[in-house]
Each structure stands twice: as C-alpha cells, then as structure tokens.
Amino acid sequence: MRFETRLTDGLIGRHQRSGHWGAETFYAILARRAGAHPNRVAIVDRGRRVTYGELKTRVDRVAAGLGALGIGAGDVVTLQLPNWAEFAYVFFALERLGAVANQIGPDFRSREVDYILRFSESRAFVCPASFKSFDYVKMIGELRPGLPDLAAVCVLGGARAPGWWRSNSSWRPTAPRATPARGRTT
C-alpha cells in the first residue's frame, strides 16, 4: 500500500538537523543496548521484567515468524493488543522488517475492525485470544472470509484455532501456520 504523508523534504531535513530525528532505527538502538547491557530491565509488564537481551531475542523471534508468513517491507499489519510486553515485541519486529504497524485499540469490535482492516489493506492481524472477556478469535474468524488482503492472523494465547498461526508467550511459532491468502504458501 502506498501512503501519503504531510512530511516534506524540508520538514524532514529540519528535524534531522535539529537532532530530533536520527538515522538509527529502533532495532539498531536496541541491538546496541542489548550488547552493552543485556541484563538491564527494558520493560516491566504485569509483574514480569524483560531485559534488553530478552527483548532483542523476542523481537528477533517475532520478526522471523512474521517474515516466514511473508510479511515484509511496506506490508500493513494491524495490531489489536492490550498494553502488554508482547505489543512491543510485535511492533518492533515490524519495524525491523520494514512493515507498517497499524495499532488499534483493544476495545474496537467487528464494525471498526472490519473497516480498518479493509481500508488499510492489512496483510496480517495480531490479537489476543481474549481480553476483558472478549473473544477476538471469534470476531476475526467471522470477519476473515470478507477480507481478501488478510494473509495471516496471529493469536496470542488461548487454544489453537484450525488453520491459524499462533504464538505462545515466548513468541515461538507453533503449528499450524496461517492459511495463506491468494495461493501463497508458508
């Protein structure tokens, strides 16, 4: 998908000259921090602590899993995750792949999600199995037949749904992988 932006070359140059925008990606900064301080805490979430070393490892795993699903530069991936550490793993993995992270709130339901996935031409959707008693797997299962661009659904936690790629809390891909769209295989 091609994106329009309000950023002009002049505006980008001004931000770069001021030092607000650098040439380094988040992943390059993370790799440097993980190398220098692998045991320092980077994220605290629901009573667990994730170090820089662990964060880099998990971002690498998620990037490998999404890459294996065919997600790459320019692809839009919609994330409907709560404010959990897993959000960071997916978000920064997408940055590493050059994909576009399209974050939506976990309170959105079928009508909003259908519109957003369709409008953004999302190639993948990442969600929890459930959150606050809402069944995201059921929702996306009902929407998926009408979303021709959606190549993969990645579900965090919960029971395996046939034909869907699922990841456990350490983000190691588990079989079976997503049923590819448009004849693509993984």
N, C-alpha and C positions, 0 to 999 in steps of 0.2 A: 504494500500500500504506500502511495506517495503522500507525504504530509506537507501541508502549507504551514509556514511559520511567520511570525512577525519579526523574527531576528534578521536584521540586515547585516551585511558585512561590516558596516561602520559600527553598529552596536556590539557585535561580537568582538571586533578589534578594541573597542573602548574597554570592555570588560576584561579582555586579556591583558591589555596594557596596565590596567589598574591592579592586576594581580588577583582579581576575584575569580577568574576562570583560568585554570592551568591546562596544560596539555595532558596531564596524567589522568588515567581512568581510575575509577574506584578500585578496580581489581589490582591495578599496579600499586596503589597505595596500600591495599590490604595485603598483598604479597610482601611488600616491604615491611609492614608492621608485623606480619606473621613470622618473617625471617628474623627480625630483630627482637621481638618479644612474644614468642609463641604461647607462653603460659599466662600472659596478661588477659584479664577478662575484657571482652569486647561487647557482649550482650548479656543482659540479665532478663530472664523471662520466666514467669510463673515459678519462681523458686529455683530455677536452674541457671547455671552460669556457662556461657560459651566463650572460650578463649579465642584469641586471634588465630592460633593454629587450627583449632577446630572449625572456626568459621570459614577459613580458606578451604579446608578439606571438604566441608559440606557444600560450599559454593561450587567447587570443582565437580563434586559428585552430581549435583543437580544440573550443572551445565552439560556434563556428559550424558545424563539421562535425557534431557531436553534435546540435545544435539542428535542423539540416537533416534529420536522421534521425528527428526527432520526440521527442527526449529533452528533458524539461523538469522543472519543479518537482515533487518527490515521486517521480519515477521512480527505480528502483533500477538501478544499473549495476555489474556485478561486474567487478573488475579483477584479472587474474591476471598481473601483470607483475613482473619482477625489480626490484631496486633500481636503476633507470635513471632518467635525467632525464625520460624520457617518462612515467614514473609521475606525476611532479609536474605535467606538462602536463595529463594527463587528470584527475587528482584535483582540481586547482584549477579546471579548466574545468567540472567537475561542480558544484563549489561555486558557481561563477558562475551556472550555470543553475538552481540550487536543487535539483538532483538528489542522490540519496544514493549515495555511493561505498562499495561493499561490497568491500573489499580481501581477497583470499585469497592464500595462499602459492603460489609457482610450483611447489612440489613436490606439490601436490594433483593427483590423477588422476581418471579418469572417475567413479568411485563418489562421491567427495567433491564434485566439481564439479557433477555432476547433482543431488545432494541440495541443495546450496547455491543453485544457480540456480532450482530448483523452489520451495524454501522461501521464498526472498527475492522470488520473482516478478520476477526481473530482466528488464528491458526490453532490455538490451544487455550484451554480454560483450566485454571488451577483453583481448587476449592477444598475446604474441609469436608469430611463425610457428613458431619453435623456440627452445629454450633448454636448454643442457646436453644436447643430442642428443634432446630430447623433442619430438615433433610435436604441437603444440597445435591446429593446423588440423585434423588428422585426428581428434583427440579430440572437438573441438566439432562437427565435421561428423557424427560418429556420434551424438552426443547431441542435436543440434538438432531432429531430427524429433519428439522426445518432449517438447519444451519450448515449449508454445504461447504463453507470455508473452514469449519471447525474440524481439524485433523486429529486432535487428541484432547482427552480430558484427563487431568491428573488429580487424583483424590488423595488428600492427606488423612490417614487413619480410617478406621471403620472396616467393614467386611468388603471383600473383593467383589466388584461388580463385573459380570462377564464382558470380555472384550475391552476392558478399560485398563489403562496403565495406572498403577497405584504405587505409592511410595510409603515406606514406614517412616518413623520419626527420624531415622538417620539418613533418610533420602537415598537409600539403595534401591534401584529399580527392582520391582518384583514382577513376575509373570502373571497373567499375560499382559502384553503391551497393548496400547490403544489400537483400536481398529482404525487403520488409516483411511482417510478420505481420498477420493478421486484416484483410486487404484494404486496409491503409494504403499510401499511395504516398509516395515521396520524390522 
